[in-house]
Amino acid sequence: MAEAAEHMDVQLGAVIRRRRRELGVSQSAMGEKIGVSFQQVQKYERGVNRVSFSALVKIADALKCRAVDLVADAEQSGLGEAPRQKHPVECARLVQLFDGIPASDLRQAVLKIAEALAERAARDERH
């Protein structure tokens, strides 16, 4: 259960970070708005520290949304799923975009590009 809880913390943090960046709010400015240091904002965004409900409400207010909106976004990104990948938010977005590609041959081309990039990254890591 601890692993799932940590995954949920990471997912929620990623949603908070994405929303903050979309609004062009710095971590320092957000910290000031919610009454914590920018380091604490970093910890929330990385899922290192869990966001309490009262902090979530303050964060949502600072981000001009409702707490439920942040939770819903995290849930849509796979909040309840067991961790399977290193970058769950990016993976969820990639899957969403991939699902929007109607033609099978185009989906295959995207897969080939992804495979080539992964192979190149693996080669670069070895050297």
C-alpha positions in Angstrom: 0.0 0.0 0.0 2.9 2.4 0.7 4.1 2.1 -2.9 0.6 3.1 -4.2 0.4 6.0 -1.8 3.8 7.3 -2.9 2.6 7.0 -6.6 -0.5 9.0 -5.8 1.7 11.7 -4.1 3.9 11.9 -7.2 0.9 12.1 -9.6 -0.7 14.9 -7.6 2.6 16.7 -7.4 3.0 16.5 -11.1 -0.5 18.0 -11.6 0.3 20.8 -9.2 3.6 21.5 -11.0 2.0 21.4 -14.5 -0.8 23.8 -13.4 1.7 26.2 -11.7 3.9 26.3 -14.8 0.8 26.9 -17.1 0.0 29.9 -15.0 3.6 31.1 -15.0 3.8 31.1 -11.2 7.2 30.5 -9.7 7.7 28.1 -6.8 8.7 31.1 -4.6 5.6 33.0 -5.5 3.4 29.9 -4.9 5.1 29.3 -1.6 4.4 32.9 -0.5 0.7 32.5 -1.5 0.3 29.3 0.5 2.5 30.1 3.4 5.4 27.7 2.8 9.0 27.9 1.5 9.7 27.3 -2.2 11.6 24.1 -1.0 8.3 22.8 0.4 6.6 23.5 -2.9 9.4 21.5 -4.6 8.8 18.6 -2.2 5.0 18.7 -2.9 5.6 18.7 -6.6 8.0 15.8 -6.5 5.7 13.8 -4.2 8.4 13.7 -1.5 6.1 15.3 1.0 2.4 14.5 1.0 -0.1 17.4 0.4 -2.5 17.7 3.3 -6.1 18.6 2.6 -5.7 22.1 4.0 -2.5 22.6 1.9 -4.3 21.2 -1.2 -7.1 23.8 -0.8 -4.5 26.6 -0.4 -2.6 25.3 -3.5 -5.8 25.1 -5.5 -6.7 28.7 -4.5 -3.2 29.9 -5.5 -3.6 28.1 -8.8 -7.0 29.5 -9.5 -8.9 26.2 -9.5 -10.6 23.9 -7.0 -8.9 21.1 -5.1 -11.2 18.7 -6.8 -9.9 19.8 -10.1 -6.4 19.0 -9.2 -7.4 15.6 -7.8 -9.5 14.9 -11.0 -6.5 15.8 -13.2 -4.3 13.5 -11.1 -6.8 10.7 -11.3 -7.1 11.1 -15.1 -3.3 10.8 -15.3 -3.5 7.4 -13.6 -3.6 8.2 -9.9 -4.9 4.9 -8.8 -2.7 2.7 -11.0 0.3 1.0 -9.7 3.6 2.6 -10.8 4.8 1.2 -14.1 6.9 3.8 -15.6 9.4 6.5 -14.6 7.4 9.3 -16.0 3.7 8.6 -15.5 2.4 12.1 -16.4 4.3 12.2 -19.7 3.3 8.6 -20.4 -0.4 9.3 -19.8 -0.1 12.3 -22.2 1.7 10.2 -24.8 -1.0 7.5 -24.6 -3.7 10.2 -24.9 -2.1 11.6 -28.1 -1.4 8.1 -29.5 -5.1 7.2 -29.1 -5.9 10.3 -31.2 -4.0 9.0 -34.2 -6.6 7.3 -36.4 -4.6 5.4 -38.9 -2.8 2.2 -38.0 0.1 2.9 -40.2 0.7 6.3 -38.5 0.6 4.6 -35.1 3.2 2.1 -36.3 5.4 5.0 -37.5 5.2 6.7 -34.1 6.2 3.4 -32.5 9.2 3.0 -34.8 10.3 6.6 -33.9 9.9 5.9 -30.2 11.9 2.6 -30.5 14.7 4.4 -32.4 14.9 7.2 -29.8 15.0 4.6 -27.0 17.7 2.6 -28.7 19.8 5.8 -29.3 19.4 6.8 -25.6 20.5 3.3 -24.5 23.5 3.5 -26.7 24.4 7.0 -25.4 24.1 5.8 -21.8 26.6 2.9 -22.5 29.2 5.3 -24.0 
